[in-house]
Amino acid sequence: MLDESYLMLRKLHKMYQECDENGSALRNVMAEVLLELFADYSFKKDFLYSASGQALLKLYGCNPYRIAQGEQRIFHMKMKRAIPRIRTKTLERLWDDSLSSCLNNQPERYILLLEQHLKQLMTDYQLIQQRKEHIVEQMVSILNKLRENDPNIPPPTPQLISDKNLARLLAETGPLSDFEHWRKLMRYAGFNLVTRQSGIYKGPNKISKKGRSLLRKVLHAIALPLVRKRELYGPYYHKKKDQTKMPGNKVMTVVARHLLRKIYGWYRSGKQFDEQRFFTCKSRYIQLARVA
């Protein structure tokens, strides 16, 4: 049973997740429509959502026939006016892709229909993104109110976790004070290790995956940017992956389990984030502190 604040936080997170899934589905549909409209479009999918991609959609509807019907100089000038810092190489590549795509010679009305469809999908996607931002604002507002009653809730920490991700995490765990031990929290997340046995057969250790799947998803999302080489878990992640030859997805699970345990310990301590303590056991940390 959750009180009103945590209940609202969990519901808002469910709404956020639904928006996120709908947004991902729209991106897939847009990629298909764009490929049909702009057959030789050679940029990555994310380019469409950049400032340059948005300018191309606004000015030309990503329609290669409309781009190629004018002069290259005019195309460069319009795009430069909309996005002053766009690279000339990018504009030349877009122009070449447009000329190549026009060789498909699709019917004019069909091309206009694809252009209209792409614009409508982008409008829907932007509305979803605005909804997500509004939901995050509500979640962070609830999180700040929870901190007033529970000062042990960690503050946002740039090298570890943001208010947004902390709100998402607490939405799935509920009050961390409800868990007497980190192992109970691990079971709640489905991150506890289990071994399949039958007679003399004994299988490898695996996570149970019987807890909250969305909590595991949130932890992986929080851990993903932290495993870059210069980030908090970078050395830990790459050592596991390179020296022990452990597959990347398994290492991410190890990192997510470690992160959950450490966040729980951070909460119970009520202290500020200490990177040295994060990767050091209690006895070793005390010994180092005495030496210092």
Secondary structure by P-SEA (a helix, b strand, c coil): cccaaaaaaaaaaaaaaaaaaaaaaaaaaaaaaaaaacccccccccccccaaaaaaaaaccccccccccccaaaaaaaaaaacccccaaaaaaaaaaaaaaacccccaaaaaaaaaaaaaaaaaaaaaaaaaaaaaaaaaaaaaaaaaacccccccccccccaaaaaaaaaaaccccccccaaaaaaaaccbbbbbbcccccccccccccccaaaaaaaaaaacccccccccaaaaaaaaaccccccaaaaaaaaaaaaaaaaaaaaaaccccccccccccaaaaaaaaaac
